[in-house]
Amino acid sequence: MPSSQSPQDQPDRPRLTEAQKKENHIRSEQKRREAIREGFDRLASTVPGMEGQGRSEAVVLEATLQMIRKEIVKRQDLIKLAKEKGLDTTKFELDLRTVQAAEEQLKRNAEEADTLKN
């Protein structure tokens, strides 16, 4: 038995008015925005240094990227130490391009920060 019914088999339901459609759309959009806000709030709560900051989404994203880049560099340092001790790190290694991109962006960010200080 098919799970979907043809329009002829469905009981007659009144069609939504334009005002009801608009109200449904507004409610859906509000829910979507609230979900995004909550997601950014959760993200900001996990990123060091974001506590008590205004919740600019651009600031939260940039701080998150900065944190991830730093974690990539830390991971590479740990992998290097493990290799020096003779451990097999093959399954832990990241793509070299990922590591290089993170290092380069951290360097650019530091240079920009220095430029702004001077």
C-alpha positions in Angstrom: 0.0 0.0 0.0 1.5 3.4 -1.0 2.5 5.7 1.8 1.5 8.8 0.0 -2.0 9.6 -1.1 -3.1 11.3 -4.2 -4.8 14.7 -3.8 -8.2 13.1 -4.6 -7.9 10.6 -1.7 -7.1 13.2 0.9 -9.9 14.7 2.9 -10.7 18.3 2.0 -8.8 20.6 4.3 -9.2 24.4 4.1 -6.3 26.1 2.3 -4.2 28.5 4.3 -4.9 32.1 3.8 -2.0 34.4 2.7 -1.9 35.8 6.2 -1.5 32.3 7.7 1.2 31.4 5.2 3.0 34.5 6.1 2.7 33.8 9.8 4.0 30.3 9.3 6.9 31.6 7.3 7.7 34.2 10.0 7.6 31.5 12.8 9.8 29.2 10.8 12.3 32.0 10.1 12.4 32.9 13.8 13.0 29.3 14.8 15.9 29.1 12.2 17.5 32.3 13.6 17.1 31.1 17.2 18.8 27.8 16.3 21.7 29.7 14.7 22.0 32.0 17.7 22.0 29.0 20.1 24.7 27.4 17.9 26.9 30.4 18.0 26.4 30.8 21.8 27.5 27.1 22.3 30.4 27.6 20.0 31.5 30.8 21.8 31.2 29.0 25.2 33.8 26.4 24.0 36.3 28.9 22.5 38.8 30.2 25.1 38.7 34.0 25.4 35.1 34.3 24.2 33.5 34.3 27.6 31.7 37.6 28.2 32.3 38.9 24.7 29.6 40.4 22.6 28.2 37.7 20.3 29.3 38.9 16.9 29.1 35.9 14.7 32.1 37.0 12.7 34.1 37.4 15.9 33.0 33.9 17.1 33.9 32.3 13.8 37.3 34.0 13.6 38.2 33.1 17.2 37.1 29.5 16.5 39.3 29.3 13.4 42.2 30.7 15.4 41.7 28.1 18.1 41.6 25.3 15.6 44.7 26.5 13.8 46.6 26.6 17.2 45.3 23.1 18.0 46.6 21.8 14.6 50.0 23.2 15.3 50.0 21.7 18.8 49.0 18.3 17.3 51.9 18.5 14.9 54.3 19.3 17.8 53.0 16.2 19.6 53.4 14.1 16.5 57.0 15.3 16.1 57.8 14.4 19.7 56.2 10.9 19.2 58.2 10.4 16.0 61.4 11.3 17.9 60.6 8.7 20.4 60.2 6.1 17.7 56.4 5.8 17.8 54.3 5.2 14.7 52.2 8.3 14.1 50.9 7.4 10.6 47.2 7.3 11.6 47.4 10.6 13.5 49.1 12.7 10.9 47.2 15.5 9.1 47.5 16.4 5.4 50.6 18.6 5.1 48.6 21.3 3.2 46.3 21.6 6.2 49.2 22.0 8.6 50.9 24.5 6.4 47.8 26.6 5.8 47.2 26.7 9.6 50.7 27.8 10.3 50.7 30.4 7.5 47.4 31.9 8.7 48.6 32.1 12.3 51.7 33.9 11.1 49.6 36.3 9.1 47.4 37.0 12.1 50.4 37.6 14.3 51.8 40.0 11.7 48.5 41.9 11.4 48.3 42.1 15.2 51.8 43.6 15.3 51.0 46.1 12.6 47.9 47.2 14.5 49.9 47.7 17.7 52.4 49.9 15.9 
